[in-house]
């Protein structure tokens, strides 16, 4: 009887940890999407076509990080291909 109660207690703790982990993953996904949307919005003021050229969020952030504040650059598709497929 005591072993069964201990098992039920640990099982309830495990369920609690699992539910907290799922909630944390949902929050992280929501915050990541918010930051990516802000990055696209802010960088869209300087280069609005980039969001249409690069639909992938990770590749978009890598390119923005690489370009930085350099707004006058020649569009080189080899440059985009290098980041999109890596």
C-alpha positions, 0 to 999 in steps of 0.5 A, spaced: 500 500 500 505 504 501 509 502 495 503 504 491 502 511 494 509 512 493 509 510 486 502 515 485 506 521 488 512 520 483 507 519 477 503 525 479 510 529 480 512 526 473 506 529 470 507 535 473 514 536 470 511 534 463 506 539 463 511 544 465 516 542 460 510 543 454 508 550 457 515 552 457 516 549 450 510 553 447 512 560 451 519 559 447 516 558 441 511 564 442 517 568 444 522 566 438 516 568 433 515 574 436 523 576 436 523 574 428 517 578 426 520 584 430 527 582 426 523 582 419 519 588 421 525 592 423 529 590 417 524 591 413 524 598 413 531 598 410 530 592 405 523 590 405 524 585 399 528 580 403 523 577 407 520 575 400 526 573 398 528 569 404 522 565 407 525 561 412 526 565 419 533 562 421 536 563 414 533 570 414 536 572 421 543 569 419 543 574 413 541 580 417 546 578 422 551 578 416 549 584 413 548 588 419 547 595 418 550 595 411 544 597 406 548 599 400 550 592 397 549 588 391 544 583 391 548 576 390 544 570 389 550 566 391 551 569 398 543 568 399 544 561 397 550 560 401 546 562 407 540 558 405 543 551 404 547 551 410 
